[in-house]
Amino acid sequence: NTIEFTGTLHTTVVKQVRLKNPSSNTLAYNAILVGRDAADFSLPKGSSVIIPPMKQGFLNVEFTIRFLHPAEAVLILISNKVDGVDGATLTFSLKSEVKSIEPVGMIKCKSPCYEL
């Protein structure tokens, strides 16, 4: 699965990963970010999520678009045993794309084009 972060240069994009628990046991996951640009991604609401039986849990992933080149990382969710039950390890590919560039500000200056 790929999660795409698209937006304007210098903006922050937040994506929410929804995790469903179809079992009758509580599941818990710890999230880690790895890869070339992992430092540019963050987990603002913490790196752990607990999902009650037959419910769903959410994990927020945040990325600030600082460069024009695409950023890539991998989100790995590793299960913690709760009630003696382990969930499957989950991985998501994280990719960014700059859709537009808007100026932060404009400076107006006057200068001669050519002087002898």
Buried (B, 14 or more C-beta within 10 A) or exposed (E): EEBEBBBEBEBEBEBEBEBEBEEEBBBBBEBEBEBEBBEBBBBEBEEBBEBEEEEEBEBBBBBBBBEEEEBBBBBBBBBEEBEEBEBEEBEBEBBBEBEEEEEEEEEEEEEEEEEE
